[in-house]
Amino acid sequence: MPGYRRQLYRDDALVLRVQKLGESDRIITLLTRRHGRLRAVARGVRRTTSRFGARLEPFGHVDLQIAGDPKGEQGSSLHSISQVEGIQLYGKALVTDYPRYTAASAIAETAERLTPVEREPSLRLFQLTLGGLRALADGEHASTLVLDAYLLRGMGLAGWAPALVACAVCGTPGRHGAFSVPAGGCVCPDCRPPGAAHPAPATLDLMAALASGDWRTADAADSPHRRECSGLVAAHLQWHLERGLRSLPLVDRGSTGERTERARHAPRPDPADVAKEAQ
Amino acid sequence: MYEGAIQDLIDELGRLPGVGPKSAQRIAFHVLSADPADVTRLATALRRVKELVRFCTVCYNVAESEQCRVCRDPRRSEEVLCVVEEPKDVVAIERTGEFRGRYHVLGGAINPLEGVGPDNLRIRELLARLGTGSVRELILATDPNTEGEATATYLALMVKPMGIAVTRLASGLPVGGDLEYADEITLGRAFEGRRAV
């Protein structure tokens, strides 16, 4: 009987998530170009002497050598990372901008959730995720627009794209004013279920622009329409995923700036009063 | 499956982080064969740690009284505050003997993938401490990884408008290491943070 042999294979991947394991190891969740989503152990990467720990931080595009069974026909599902080279480490640019970091986290979690089965190749999702992280790191567009564009296109790859140019129920072409998440997008007056939302026409235009990559229209959208669009996209995604994304409520949509303003104008308590309170 | 007390002990030990079923079984049988005085000492230590140890009301480091040793020490400067993720980071910095200011323990780092946002950390308490006006410099000593850097970015964004100097621990080459073995990110950071000699 042939024994279990760990093959060495090579692929490029995006680092989606890192989790601590034992004293100094990490489990790295990767979205690879040819082998789909994988979980692999990176040994000793939390030690300061690690040769490649810095390359295995979230949001990096890396070239890996992995030990394991690429087809998953035998043995453990956990692979082992033996070598890493950085192709483009987007994390470095993203951590210096808090709203972009939170948007990148939501992209990484969505990519993980859209690949429920390990080792199932998903080249288009890999390319979409790589493009999303690159766009966030480049900073040419607002982070919330990049995130919403990624979510809309990711849902399109999963087969759940919201209907925007025809009724989601009867297929009547045209831009309809009501939007129903359970129905699957815009609905005509005849098919409109109770409780359907009535977003502004500009919001639906923005959604269509983000889904099709019309960045000129998307960049010109006003803040209220961007917020409404984000709400509809998030509701549509979480309806189909059946479970909320943990990172989505933490996406910074400009609130940090407001909090900073509040902190700036907050009255400073008298040190003597604080000392009295502490006593 | 074992019976009664020994299985209960294996189950409880198996719930500890990093202890698998085999390790739990090995520890349980070691306890069974150990000297009763040693086992009593272990049980007392476990009980005492839950009864006596609490969080310092000022910095949220672990303490055995209302305030920790650092917060009670009048010789420590109140002008410099060092922000760390966990109490064990305080111990690591204290070992250097280089820092004579005070600490603030956040209780983790911002990690949206794990559902940890700013409101889940002791950031509000930090801002309240800074509001007293006695702090001149805030040193951000969160881990040099993605979550730690993002937390430092967030804190800098919140604190800089308050007129307090915000600094970040330097990253670079480990003492005693060879340059040729350093990865490009660490070496790049070392170049960014180079100093005049």
Chai-1 contact restraints between the chains, C-beta under 6 A:
chainA,res_idxA,chainB,res_idxB,connection_type,confidence,min_distance_angstrom,max_distance_angstrom,comment,restraint_id
A,R17,B,L113,contact,1.0,0.0,6.0,A-B,restraint_1
A,G22,B,G18,contact,1.0,0.0,6.0,A-B,restraint_2
A,T48,B,P174,contact,1.0,0.0,6.0,A-B,restraint_3
A,A54,B,D183,contact,1.0,0.0,6.0,A-B,restraint_4
A,A54,B,I185,contact,1.0,0.0,6.0,A-B,restraint_5
A,A54,B,T186,contact,1.0,0.0,6.0,A-B,restraint_6
A,E57,B,N145,contact,1.0,0.0,6.0,A-B,restraint_7
A,E57,B,T146,contact,1.0,0.0,6.0,A-B,restraint_8
A,P58,B,T146,contact,1.0,0.0,6.0,A-B,restraint_9
A,G91,B,T146,contact,1.0,0.0,6.0,A-B,restraint_10
A,V95,B,T146,contact,1.0,0.0,6.0,A-B,restraint_11
A,V95,B,E149,contact,1.0,0.0,6.0,A-B,restraint_12
A,V95,B,A150,contact,1.0,0.0,6.0,A-B,restraint_13
A,V95,B,T153,contact,1.0,0.0,6.0,A-B,restraint_14
A,T96,B,T153,contact,1.0,0.0,6.0,A-B,restraint_15
A,Y98,B,T153,contact,1.0,0.0,6.0,A-B,restraint_16
A,Y98,B,Y154,contact,1.0,0.0,6.0,A-B,restraint_17
A,Y101,B,A150,contact,1.0,0.0,6.0,A-B,restraint_18
A,T102,B,P112,contact,1.0,0.0,6.0,A-B,restraint_19
A,S105,B,P112,contact,1.0,0.0,6.0,A-B,restraint_20
A,S105,B,L113,contact,1.0,0.0,6.0,A-B,restraint_21
A,E109,B,L113,contact,1.0,0.0,6.0,A-B,restraint_22
A,R246,B,G115,contact,1.0,0.0,6.0,A-B,restraint_23
A,S247,B,P112,contact,1.0,0.0,6.0,A-B,restraint_24
A,S247,B,L113,contact,1.0,0.0,6.0,A-B,restraint_25
A,L250,B,P112,contact,1.0,0.0,6.0,A-B,restraint_26
A,L250,B,G117,contact,1.0,0.0,6.0,A-B,restraint_27
A,T256,B,L157,contact,1.0,0.0,6.0,A-B,restraint_28
A,T260,B,L157,contact,1.0,0.0,6.0,A-B,restraint_29
A,T260,B,M158,contact,1.0,0.0,6.0,A-B,restraint_30
A,T260,B,P161,contact,1.0,0.0,6.0,A-B,restraint_31
A,A263,B,M158,contact,1.0,0.0,6.0,A-B,restraint_32
A,A263,B,P161,contact,1.0,0.0,6.0,A-B,restraint_33
A,R264,B,P161,contact,1.0,0.0,6.0,A-B,restraint_34
A,R268,B,G131,contact,1.0,0.0,6.0,A-B,restraint_35
A,R268,B,G133,contact,1.0,0.0,6.0,A-B,restraint_36
A,P269,B,G131,contact,1.0,0.0,6.0,A-B,restraint_37
A,P271,B,T132,contact,1.0,0.0,6.0,A-B,restraint_38
A,P271,B,G133,contact,1.0,0.0,6.0,A-B,restraint_39
A,P271,B,S134,contact,1.0,0.0,6.0,A-B,restraint_40
A,V274,B,T132,contact,1.0,0.0,6.0,A-B,restraint_41
